[in-house]
Amino acid sequence: MKTNSRPTKMTLLLGLLVLSGLTAHAYRASAQWRGHSDASAKQPTVILPHLRGRNAASPIVTLTSAAAVTHSEVLLTTEDAESEAPLEPAQSGGSYNITQSVIAGGGGASSGGSYAETGVIGQSVVGASSGGQYSVEGGFVVSGQSGGCQTILVGPSTLPNGTVGVSYPSQMFSASGGTAPYSFAVSIGNLPTGLNLVGDTLSGTPTAAGTFNFTITATDNLGCQGFQVYAVTISTVSSGLQFYPLAHPVRLLDTRPGQTGCDTPGAQIPGNTSRTQTAGGRTCDGLTIPANAKALTGNITTVESGGGFLTLYPSDVMRPLVANSNFAANQVLNNVFTVGLGASDGAFNIYVTTNTNVVVDITGYYAPPSGGGLYFHPLPHPVRLMDSRVGATACFTPGAQLTAGSTVTQLGTTTCDGVLIPGGALALVGNATTVNPQANGFLTLFPSDAMRPLVASSNFQTGINMNAPFTVGLSPSGQFNIYTAATTDLVVDVLGYFSTQLNDTNGQGLLFNPLPTPVRLLDTRAGQTGCFTPGAQMIGGTAYLQPATGVCTGIPAAAKAVVGNATTVNVSANGFLTFWPSDANQPTVATSNYRSGTVFNRHFTVGLGTDGAFKRFASTTTDLVIDLSGYFAP
């Protein structure tokens, strides 16, 4: 074989390489990378030195791009057109175009002329011009999109978590950027056990708990691919609690002398101390709160006191810096509560800042799932079930006040504002607000098929609008009774219900998870501590987005509703609060009615949007403190 000081040129044009993750190209030869990686530069060139025959030794060379290659061609040039040494591929695939110029008198295979060939990398091609022959083999290895492919995006970007034994909400994958149609496959990892990918849809019922990491790859009609990485957590049902409403509310504690109840110490709780109140394993008024109860819900009412606040918390944790109720001296004021119980004694603590008489009524408890337990179903948005005021808008509008000493029966299972409260609902969750009461008094809400118990759902004062959160059981006909001790208008808003159904028209039923200790989610006051501390009041008439899930609160992304207390402080004028899911329109309901010059606290339950957040609105400018005690999740 002859050589020449003026080598001829052979150019190998290696397909379209438009990619942002070019990893490597391997050939049998030593090489040097030239050129640029920006779209405006010339084509990058690889110079292959003089190759001496098919049997000449040639090391493997890896060409690596440190940046995205945006050129339409890569030129590979050898210094001897006669060389028979092959370009050995790292893998088959792709395409190439070869153009050879033969220089007259160059001592090569011919004395002049040129030719061009195309072919598939990895397949030998034999060509000749006036004698001689050569063979070309080549290949490339890439990660990301291969030559000629556009970026393919795969959606959705995330997938919901699931629960063992609960049907997983079907998820449909999509792709864009390539050439339809697309096919989808699991390329890395494993789907949650019990789920299957059929076509573009993921569905099934999980059968095992754990976190599953996997990659879904979409392939378009040209063979181009894109992918999305997912992590899905499957939880066990036993991690949450079901609700067990009592047949009627029971009075667990009354500290006043001469009163009746399960516990009647006959003395106030001393200020700056905590009373440990047992509940689990107790039988009161013929009803039992079992030893496996993990949390309670009910009403706590302050009577004679020096004013201040009280805090309820599990017996086996330190007292948190939160408040369940803020009250004035000797004010008769009640608030709903949800409190976890100590793991060993089934008890909770009641802390008061001043000597205070308290009354505790229990409406139900949370315990591990069983045949008689109920799931919570938050409504898509709260609804106004009843408004007795003349000319008001609601699902039921009697147009007349409730008279003193009367009991009215209210239907709870109905379609209201486009939302169905199904016949399977056994208890409602909401707010009852007295408007313009004619005298001091109290409300009692109870199932319509039960005797009226000696408990209060709300204590109200003349001329003051007062709302009371409630959980009330329903009769088999879906009704509950409302007793009022004084004449008043009444507004009833409903935000959810409990039923035995795991799934119904409003979606999957939820289980309650008490937090180990209450957490301060928000404090708008300057210089305060909490998960969110904006340092500025809520401006009246403005809606704010409030995230609820995350590391600070300990509430997981799977949560669908949260439970807690909202306290208005430094109020500029009388007004109301409204909480609602972040992905719903603002409803015409009130979470709390507050007054200027008072620190006012109300219990709440609010659904969360898909972003794990809810909206908060105040009709007048005020500071707001939000404490959380638990959450609902599948």
FIDOSE-453359 format. One record per residue (C-alpha): residue number from 1; residue in three letters; x, y, z. Coordinates in steps of 0.25 Angstrom, whole numbers. Example, Ala and Ser with C-alpha at 12.3 -4.5 7.8 and 13.67 -1.06 7.14 Angstrom:
FIDOSE-453359
     i    aa    east   north      up
     1   Ala      49     -18      31
     2   Ser      55      -4      29
//
This chain:
FIDOSE-453359
     i    aa    east   north      up
     1   Met       0       0       0
     2   Lys       5      14      -4
     3   Thr       5      26       5
     4   Asn       5      41       0
     5   Ser       9      54       7
     6   Arg      -3      60       2
     7   Pro     -14      51       7
     8   Thr     -28      49       1
     9   Lys     -40      52      10
    10   Met     -52      43      13
    11   Thr     -63      49      20
    12   Leu     -73      41      29
    13   Leu     -86      49      31
    14   Leu     -92      43      44
    15   Gly    -107      45      44
    16   Leu    -115      56      50
    17   Leu    -109      58      65
    18   Val    -118      68      71
    19   Leu    -118      64      86
    20   Ser    -116      70      99
    21   Gly    -110      58     106
    22   Leu     -99      52      96
    23   Thr     -91      42     104
    24   Ala     -81      35      95
    25   His     -77      31      81
    26   Ala     -67      19      80
    27   Tyr     -58      16      68
    28   Arg     -46       8      65
    29   Ala     -36      19      63
    30   Ser     -29      30      71
    31   Ala     -36      43      69
    32   Gln     -37      57      72
    33   Trp     -50      66      75
    34   Arg     -50      79      68
    35   Gly     -61      90      67
    36   His     -71      96      75
    37   Ser     -85      92      82
    38   Asp     -92     105      79
    39   Ala    -102     105      67
    40   Ser     -95     116      60
    41   Ala     -81     109      59
    42   Lys     -76     100      48
    43   Gln     -78      86      48
    44   Pro     -70      78      58
    45   Thr     -59      70      52
    46   Val     -52      57      56
    47   Ile     -38      55      49
    48   Leu     -34      40      48
    49   Pro     -19      39      46
    50   His     -13      30      35
    51   Leu     -18      16      36
    52   Arg      -9       5      30
    53   Gly     -17      -7      25
    54   Arg     -29     -16      30
    55   Asn     -20     -23      40
    56   Ala     -13     -10      46
    57   Ala     -15      -9      61
    58   Ser     -24       2      65
    59   Pro     -28       6      79
    60   Ile     -43       9      83
    61   Val     -46      24      83
    62   Thr     -57      30      91
    63   Leu     -62      44      87
    64   Thr     -70      51      97
    65   Ser     -77      64      96
    66   Ala     -77      73     108
    67   Ala     -89      81     103
    68   Ala    -101      79      95
    69   Val     -98      77      80
    70   Thr    -108      85      71
    71   His    -101      82      58
    72   Ser    -108      74      47
    73   Glu     -95      67      44
    74   Val     -82      62      50
    75   Leu     -71      60      40
    76   Leu     -61      48      41
    77   Thr     -49      50      33
    78   Thr     -38      39      30
    79   Glu     -24      42      24
    80   Asp     -24      31      14
    81   Ala     -35      27       4
    82   Glu     -28      14       2
    83   Ser     -29       9      16
    84   Glu     -37      -4      18
    85   Ala     -37      -2      33
    86   Pro     -52      -3      37
    87   Leu     -58       7      47
    88   Glu     -64      -3      57
    89   Pro     -77       1      64
    90   Ala     -80       2      78
    91   Gln     -94      -3      74
    92   Ser    -103      -4      62
    93   Gly    -113       6      58
    94   Gly    -114      20      52
    95   Ser    -110      24      38
    96   Tyr     -99      31      30
    97   Asn     -95      37      17
    98   Ile     -81      35      11
    99   Thr     -75      44       1
   100   Gln     -61      41      -5
   101   Ser     -53      50     -13
   102   Val     -42      43     -21
   103   Ile     -30      53     -24
   104   Ala     -23      50     -37
   105   Gly      -9      45     -36
   106   Gly     -11      43     -21
   107   Gly      -6      29     -22
   108   Gly     -19      24     -17
   109   Ala     -29      14     -22
   110   Ser     -32      22     -35
   111   Ser     -26      34     -42
   112   Gly     -39      43     -40
   113   Gly     -54      44     -39
   114   Ser     -63      43     -28
   115   Tyr     -75      36     -22
   116   Ala     -85      36     -11
   117   Glu     -92      25      -3
   118   Thr    -102      24       8
   119   Gly    -105      12      17
   120   Val    -108       8      31
   121   Ile     -97       8      42
   122   Gly     -93      -6      46
   123   Gln     -95     -11      32
   124   Ser     -83     -13      23
   125   Val     -83      -6      10
   126   Val     -73      -9      -2
   127   Gly     -70       2     -12
   128   Ala     -60       3     -23
   129   Ser     -55      14     -33
   130   Ser     -46       9     -43
   131   Gly     -41      -2     -35
   132   Gly     -38      -5     -20
   133   Gln     -49      -7     -10
   134   Tyr     -52      -3       5
   135   Ser     -61      -6      16
   136   Val     -68       4      25
   137   Glu     -74       0      38
   138   Gly     -78      10      49
   139   Gly     -87      13      61
   140   Phe     -90      22      72
   141   Val     -96      21      86
   142   Val    -105      32      91
   143   Ser    -114      35     103
   144   Gly    -126      44     102
   145   Gln    -132      46      88
   146   Ser    -125      39      76
   147   Gly    -122      45      63
   148   Gly    -134      53      57
   149   Cys    -143      52      69
   150   Gln    -150      64      76
   151   Thr    -151      65      91
   152   Ile    -163      56      96
   153   Leu    -170      61     109
   154   Val    -177      50     117
   155   Gly    -189      54     126
   156   Pro    -194      55     137
   157   Ser    -182      60     144
   158   Thr    -186      53     157
   159   Leu    -196      42     161
   160   Pro    -205      41     174
   161   Asn    -201      32     185
   162   Gly    -210      20     189
   163   Thr    -216      11     200
   164   Val    -215      -4     201
   165   Gly    -228     -10     197
   166   Val    -234       3     192
   167   Ser    -236       4     177
   168   Tyr    -225      13     171
   169   Pro    -231      25     163
   170   Ser    -228      22     149
   171   Gln    -217      31     143
   172   Met    -215      33     128
   173   Phe    -201      36     122
   174   Ser    -199      46     111
   175   Ala    -188      50     102
   176   Ser    -184      62      93
   177   Gly    -173      67      84
   178   Gly    -172      54      75
   179   Thr    -180      48      65
   180   Ala    -193      41      69
   181   Pro    -197      30      72
   182   Tyr    -189      27      85
   183   Ser    -188      14      93
   184   Phe    -185      14     108
   185   Ala    -176       4     116
   186   Val    -169       2     129
   187   Ser    -155       3     126
   188   Ile    -148       4     140
   189   Gly    -153      -1     153
   190   Asn    -167      -7     157
   191   Leu    -181      -2     158
   192   Pro    -188      -3     172
   193   Thr    -192     -18     174
   194   Gly    -206     -19     169
   195   Leu    -206      -8     158
   196   Asn    -205     -10     143
   197   Leu    -201      -2     131
   198   Val    -211      -5     120
   199   Gly    -209       4     108
   200   Asp    -207      18     113
   201   Thr    -215      16     126
   202   Leu    -210      12     140
   203   Ser    -221       5     149
   204   Gly    -223      -6     159
   205   Thr    -224      -8     174
   206   Pro    -211      -8     182
   207   Thr    -208     -21     190
   208   Ala    -195     -17     197
   209   Ala    -190      -5     204
   210   Gly    -177       3     201
   211   Thr    -171      13     192
   212   Phe    -170       9     178
   213   Asn    -160      16     168
   214   Phe    -162      14     153
   215   Thr    -160      20     140
   216   Ile    -170      21     129
   217   Thr    -165      22     115
   218   Ala    -173      27     103
   219   Thr    -169      23      89
   220   Asp    -174      31      77
   221   Asn    -177      26      63
   222   Leu    -163      28      58
   223   Gly    -157      20      70
   224   Cys    -153      33      77
   225   Gln    -154      33      93
   226   Gly    -156      41     105
   227   Phe    -158      37     119
   228   Gln    -163      42     133
   229   Val    -159      37     147
   230   Tyr    -169      34     157
   231   Ala    -170      31     172
   232   Val    -183      25     178
   233   Thr    -185      22     192
   234   Ile    -196      12     196
   235   Ser    -200      12     211
   236   Thr    -208       2     219
   237   Val    -222       5     224
   238   Ser    -218       2     238
   239   Ser    -210      15     239
   240   Gly    -223      24     240
   241   Leu    -235      24     249
   242   Gln    -250      23     247
   243   Phe    -260      31     253
   244   Tyr    -271      25     263
   245   Pro    -282      35     267
   246   Leu    -288      32     280
   247   Ala    -303      30     280
   248   His    -305      43     287
   249   Pro    -295      53     293
   250   Val    -290      50     307
   251   Arg    -285      59     318
   252   Leu    -271      54     321
   253   Leu    -267      65     331
   254   Asp    -274      76     339
   255   Thr    -265      83     349
   256   Arg    -277      91     355
   257   Pro    -282      87     369
   258   Gly    -295      80     369
   259   Gln    -295      76     354
   260   Thr    -297      63     348
   261   Gly    -287      56     338
   262   Cys    -277      44     338
   263   Asp    -267      52     346
   264   Thr    -272      63     355
   265   Pro    -260      68     364
   266   Gly    -268      80     369
   267   Ala    -256      90     368
   268   Gln    -250      99     357
   269   Ile    -237      95     350
   270   Pro    -226     103     356
   271   Gly    -220     114     347
   272   Asn    -207     110     341
   273   Thr    -209      95     343
   274   Ser    -214      83     335
   275   Arg    -225      73     339
   276   Thr    -223      59     333
   277   Gln    -236      54     328
   278   Thr    -238      39     325
   279   Ala    -247      35     314
   280   Gly    -243      22     308
   281   Gly    -250      10     314
   282   Arg    -261      19     321
   283   Thr    -276      17     321
   284   Cys    -284      29     322
   285   Asp    -299      31     322
   286   Gly    -300      16     317
   287   Leu    -290      19     305
   288   Thr    -276      13     305
   289   Ile    -263      20     299
   290   Pro    -255       7     297
   291   Ala    -241       6     302
   292   Asn    -235       6     287
   293   Ala    -241      20     285
   294   Lys    -229      28     280
   295   Ala    -236      42     279
   296   Leu    -249      49     283
   297   Thr    -257      60     278
   298   Gly    -267      68     285
   299   Asn    -270      82     292
   300   Ile    -263      89     303
   301   Thr    -270     100     310
   302   Thr    -264     110     320
   303   Val    -273     116     331
   304   Glu    -268     123     343
   305   Ser    -254     127     341
   306   Gly    -243     139     342
   307   Gly    -242     139     326
   308   Gly    -231     134     318
   309   Phe    -229     122     309
   310   Leu    -229     107     310
   311   Thr    -222      96     303
   312   Leu    -225      81     301
   313   Tyr    -214      71     297
   314   Pro    -211      56     299
   315   Ser    -207      52     313
   316   Asp    -193      47     309
   317   Val    -188      59     302
   318   Met    -183      73     307
   319   Arg    -193      84     306
   320   Pro    -192      91     292
   321   Leu    -193     106     290
   322   Val    -207     106     284
   323   Ala    -221     109     289
   324   Asn    -234     102     288
   325   Ser    -242     114     293
   326   Asn    -240     128     297
   327   Phe    -250     133     307
   328   Ala    -253     146     315
   329   Ala    -255     146     331
   330   Asn    -268     138     334
   331   Gln    -271     137     320
   332   Val    -280     124     316
   333   Leu    -273     120     303
   334   Asn    -272     107     296
   335   Asn    -264     102     285
   336   Val    -263      88     278
   337   Phe    -250      81     280
   338   Thr    -243      69     274
   339   Val    -232      63     283
   340   Gly    -223      51     283
   341   Leu    -222      41     295
   342   Gly    -210      36     302
   343   Ala    -205      23     297
   344   Ser    -205      16     311
   345   Asp    -216      23     319
   346   Gly    -226      27     308
   347   Ala    -226      41     314
   348   Phe    -224      56     310
   349   Asn    -220      68     318
   350   Ile    -228      81     320
   351   Tyr    -219      93     323
   352   Val    -225     107     327
   353   Thr    -218     120     330
   354   Thr    -228     124     341
   355   Asn    -237     117     351
   356   Thr    -248     112     342
   357   Asn    -260     103     342
   358   Val    -261      95     330
   359   Val    -272      85     324
   360   Val    -267      74     314
   361   Asp    -278      68     305
   362   Ile    -273      56     295
   363   Thr    -280      54     282
   364   Gly    -271      42     277
   365   Tyr    -258      36     276
   366   Tyr    -247      31     266
   367   Ala    -242      17     267
   368   Pro    -236       7     258
   369   Pro    -245       2     246
   370   Ser    -255      -8     249
   371   Gly    -269     -12     244
   372   Gly    -276      -1     251
   373   Gly    -266      10     247
   374   Leu    -269      22     238
   375   Tyr    -261      29     227
   376   Phe    -260      44     226
   377   His    -265      50     212
   378   Pro    -262      65     211
   379   Leu    -271      72     201
   380   Pro    -265      78     188
   381   His    -269      91     195
   382   Pro    -277      95     207
   383   Val    -292      97     205
   384   Arg    -302     106     213
   385   Leu    -312      95     217
   386   Met    -322     104     224
   387   Asp    -324     119     227
   388   Ser    -336     124     235
   389   Arg    -335     139     232
   390   Val    -345     145     223
   391   Gly    -341     146     208
   392   Ala    -328     138     210
   393   Thr    -322     128     200
   394   Ala    -320     114     205
   395   Cys    -325     100     202
   396   Phe    -335     101     213
   397   Thr    -341     115     216
   398   Pro    -353     114     226
   399   Gly    -353     130     226
   400   Ala    -356     130     241
   401   Gln    -348     130     254
   402   Leu    -346     118     263
   403   Thr    -355     121     275
   404   Ala    -350     119     290
   405   Gly    -351     105     295
   406   Ser    -355      99     282
   407   Thr    -349      87     274
   408   Val    -349      87     259
   409   Thr    -345      75     250
   410   Gln    -335      77     239
   411   Leu    -333      68     227
   412   Gly    -318      66     225
   413   Thr    -317      56     213
   414   Thr    -321      64     201
   415   Thr    -315      71     189
   416   Cys    -311      85     192
   417   Asp    -304      95     183
   418   Gly    -301      84     173
   419   Val    -295      75     184
   420   Leu    -301      62     188
   421   Ile    -301      58     203
   422   Pro    -304      43     201
   423   Gly    -314      35     208
   424   Gly    -303      27     214
   425   Ala    -298      39     222
   426   Leu    -299      36     237
   427   Ala    -294      49     243
   428   Leu    -291      63     238
   429   Val    -280      72     240
   430   Gly    -282      87     239
   431   Asn    -285     101     246
   432   Ala    -298     106     253
   433   Thr    -298     121     254
   434   Thr    -308     128     263
   435   Val    -312     142     257
   436   Asn    -318     153     265
   437   Pro    -323     145     277
   438   Gln    -333     151     285
   439   Ala    -327     146     299
   440   Asn    -316     138     304
   441   Gly    -317     124     301
   442   Phe    -312     111     296
   443   Leu    -314     101     284
   444   Thr    -314      86     284
   445   Leu    -312      78     272
   446   Phe    -315      63     273
   447   Pro    -321      51     264
   448   Ser    -336      53     261
   449   Asp    -338      39     267
   450   Ala    -332      41     280
   451   Met    -336      48     293
   452   Arg    -330      62     295
   453   Pro    -318      61     303
   454   Leu    -314      71     314
   455   Val    -302      77     306
   456   Ala    -300      89     298
   457   Ser    -295      91     284
   458   Ser    -294     106     285
   459   Asn    -295     116     296
   460   Phe    -300     130     290
   461   Gln    -302     144     295
   462   Thr    -313     154     292
   463   Gly    -311     162     279
   464   Ile    -297     155     276
   465   Asn    -295     146     264
   466   Met    -289     133     269
   467   Asn    -285     121     261
   468   Ala    -282     107     266
   469   Pro    -275      96     259
   470   Phe    -283      83     261
   471   Thr    -283      68     258
   472   Val    -297      63     259
   473   Gly    -302      49     256
   474   Leu    -314      46     247
   475   Ser    -326      37     248
   476   Pro    -329      26     239
   477   Ser    -337      36     231
   478   Gly    -325      45     230
   479   Gln    -330      56     240
   480   Phe    -325      63     252
   481   Asn    -332      72     262
   482   Ile    -329      86     266
   483   Tyr    -333      91     280
   484   Thr    -331     106     284
   485   Ala    -333     112     298
   486   Ala    -336     126     293
   487   Thr    -342     132     280
   488   Thr    -332     133     269
   489   Asp    -329     132     254
   490   Leu    -320     121     250
   491   Val    -311     118     239
   492   Val    -306     104     237
   493   Asp    -294     101     227
   494   Val    -289      87     224
   495   Leu    -275      84     220
   496   Gly    -275      68     220
   497   Tyr    -281      56     226
   498   Phe    -278      42     231
   499   Ser    -282      29     225
   500   Thr    -279      14     225
   501   Gln    -276      15     210
   502   Leu    -262      15     205
   503   Asn    -265      21     192
   504   Asp    -277      29     188
   505   Thr    -282      40     179
   506   Asn    -272      50     186
   507   Gly    -260      41     185
   508   Gln    -252      32     194
   509   Gly    -255      32     209
   510   Leu    -244      37     218
   511   Leu    -238      33     231
   512   Phe    -234      42     243
   513   Asn    -219      43     247
   514   Pro    -217      51     260
   515   Leu    -204      59     261
   516   Pro    -195      54     272
   517   Thr    -196      68     277
   518   Pro    -204      80     272
   519   Val    -195      89     262
   520   Arg    -196     104     260
   521   Leu    -198     105     245
   522   Leu    -199     120     243
   523   Asp    -197     133     252
   524   Thr    -199     146     244
   525   Arg    -194     154     256
   526   Ala    -180     161     255
   527   Gly    -169     153     263
   528   Gln    -177     141     265
   529   Thr    -173     126     263
   530   Gly    -180     116     254
   531   Cys    -179     109     241
   532   Phe    -183     121     233
   533   Thr    -181     135     239
   534   Pro    -184     146     229
   535   Gly    -182     157     240
   536   Ala    -194     165     234
   537   Gln    -209     164     236
   538   Met    -219     158     227
   539   Ile    -225     170     219
   540   Gly    -240     170     219
   541   Gly    -247     165     206
   542   Thr    -235     158     202
   543   Ala    -233     143     199
   544   Tyr    -220     136     203
   545   Leu    -214     122     199
   546   Gln    -210     114     211
   547   Pro    -201     102     209
   548   Ala    -204      91     220
   549   Thr    -195      79     216
   550   Gly    -180      78     218
   551   Val    -169      75     228
   552   Cys    -172      86     238
   553   Thr    -187      82     240
   554   Gly    -184      67     239
   555   Ile    -196      65     230
   556   Pro    -193      57     217
   557   Ala    -196      60     203
   558   Ala    -207      49     203
   559   Ala    -216      58     213
   560   Lys    -229      62     207
   561   Ala    -234      71     219
   562   Val    -228      77     232
   563   Val    -234      79     246
   564   Gly    -231      90     255
   565   Asn    -234     104     262
   566   Ala    -234     118     256
   567   Thr    -232     129     265
   568   Thr    -235     144     261
   569   Val    -226     154     268
   570   Asn    -225     170     267
   571   Val    -238     170     260
   572   Ser    -241     184     253
   573   Ala    -256     182     252
   574   Asn    -267     171     253
   575   Gly    -266     161     242
   576   Phe    -265     146     238
   577   Leu    -255     136     233
   578   Thr    -257     126     222
   579   Phe    -248     114     219
   580   Trp    -250     105     207
   581   Pro    -241      96     198
   582   Ser    -231     103     189
   583   Asp    -237      97     176
   584   Ala    -251     102     178
   585   Asn    -259     115     177
   586   Gln    -261     123     190
   587   Pro    -274     118     196
   588   Thr    -284     127     204
   589   Val    -282     121     217
   590   Ala    -275     125     230
   591   Thr    -264     117     238
   592   Ser    -264     127     249
   593   Asn    -272     140     253
   594   Tyr    -263     149     261
   595   Arg    -264     163     268
   596   Ser    -255     175     269
   597   Gly    -247     176     283
   598   Thr    -248     161     286
   599   Val    -239     149     283
   600   Phe    -248     138     277
   601   Asn    -245     124     274
   602   Arg    -253     114     266
   603   His    -251      99     262
   604   Phe    -251      96     248
   605   Thr    -249      85     237
   606   Val    -246      89     223
   607   Gly    -243      81     211
   608   Leu    -230      82     203
   609   Gly    -228      84     188
   610   Thr    -219      76     180
   611   Asp    -207      85     184
   612   Gly    -209      81     199
   613   Ala    -214      95     202
   614   Phe    -227     103     206
   615   Lys    -232     117     204
   616   Arg    -234     127     215
   617   Phe    -243     139     215
   618   Ala    -246     150     225
   619   Ser    -256     160     223
   620   Thr    -249     171     231
   621   Thr    -234     173     234
   622   Thr    -229     164     245
   623   Asp    -218     155     250
   624   Leu    -220     140     250
   625   Val    -214     129     257
   626   Ile    -217     114     252
   627   Asp    -213     102     260
   628   Leu    -215      88     254
   629   Ser    -218      75     262
   630   Gly    -220      65     251
   631   Tyr    -223      62     237
   632   Phe    -231      52     228
   633   Ala    -225      44     218
   634   Pro    -228      31     210
//
